[in-house]
Amino acid sequence: MRSKYGIPEFTKEGYFKKLVDEGVVKDDVTLGDLKKFDAVNYPAHYNQGGVQCIDAIASMQGDGFKYYLQGSAVKYIWRHEHKGKPIEDLDKAIWFLNKLKVTYEKT
């Protein structure tokens, strides 16, 4: 089932499956666990109105999306020692790099 924006609903068969298929999360993660606040893979503040922020950005950027992903990875690597949560920032950088890898695999 898709939202009015064409984004898969966050169900085991919808967005969760999309995250697993894209390698963003492992398939042994439960849907319930993922729906809890996860600052790296599923931050609640980036899921408003039934649309994942990353999907909206991808839609707006088109072919330029890969550059957004590169810049975001660099940003988190750049600041990882300065915000008090270096492991979390490095995990976020890895998340963006994994998303970038999937983007290239699709082309």
QUICOR-V517000 format. One record per residue. PSI is psi in radians with two decimals (999 if undefined). BURIAL is b if it has 24 or more other C-alpha atoms within 12 Angstrom, else e. D_LAST is the distance of its C-alpha to the last C-alpha in whole Angstrom. Layout:
BEGIN
PSI_BURIAL_D_LAST / PSI_BURIAL_D_LAST
END
This chain:
BEGIN
2.43_e_25 / 2.64_e_23 / 3.07_e_25 / -0.26_e_26 / 0.04_e_23 / 0.14_e_21 / 2.36_b_20 / 2.44_e_21 / 2.70_e_25 / 1.40_b_25 / 3.01_e_26 / -0.55_e_26 / -0.20_e_24 / -1.99_e_22 / -0.66_b_21 / -0.78_b_22 / -0.69_b_20 / -0.76_b_17 / -0.71_b_18 / -0.83_b_19 / -0.62_e_16 / -0.05_e_13 / 0.23_b_16 / -0.68_b_17 / 2.75_b_21 / 2.67_e_22 / -0.15_e_24 / -0.06_e_27 / 2.34_e_27 / 2.67_e_29 / -0.72_b_29 / -0.75_e_32 / -0.72_e_31 / -0.57_b_28 / -0.33_e_30 / 2.80_e_32 / 2.14_e_32 / 1.82_e_29 / -0.27_e_28 / -0.99_b_25 / -0.51_b_23 / 1.12_b_25 / 2.19_e_27 / -0.60_e_29 / -0.10_e_30 / 0.21_e_26 / 1.40_b_26 / 2.46_e_29 / 0.40_e_29 / 0.14_b_27 / 2.26_b_24 / 2.32_b_22 / -0.74_e_22 / -0.61_b_18 / -0.66_b_17 / -0.74_e_19 / -0.76_e_18 / -0.73_e_14 / -0.71_e_16 / -0.63_e_18 / -0.45_e_16 / -2.24_e_13 / -0.33_e_10 / -0.06_e_13 / -0.64_b_13 / -0.55_b_11 / -0.61_e_15 / -0.78_b_17 / -0.73_b_15 / -0.83_b_16 / -0.68_e_20 / -0.71_b_20 / -0.79_b_20 / -0.74_e_22 / -0.84_e_25 / -0.61_b_25 / -0.74_b_26 / -0.74_e_28 / 0.02_e_30 / -0.49_e_30 / -0.01_e_34 / -0.02_e_35 / 0.01_e_35 / -0.08_e_37 / 1.17_e_34 / -0.69_e_32 / -0.75_e_31 / -0.75_e_29 / -0.66_b_28 / -0.66_b_26 / -0.67_e_25 / -0.71_b_23 / -0.75_b_22 / -0.69_b_20 / -0.81_b_19 / -0.64_b_17 / -0.71_b_16 / -0.71_b_15 / -0.69_b_13 / -0.75_b_11 / -0.79_e_10 / -0.68_e_9 / -0.75_b_7 / -0.62_e_5 / -0.48_e_6 / -0.31_e_4 / 999_e_0
END
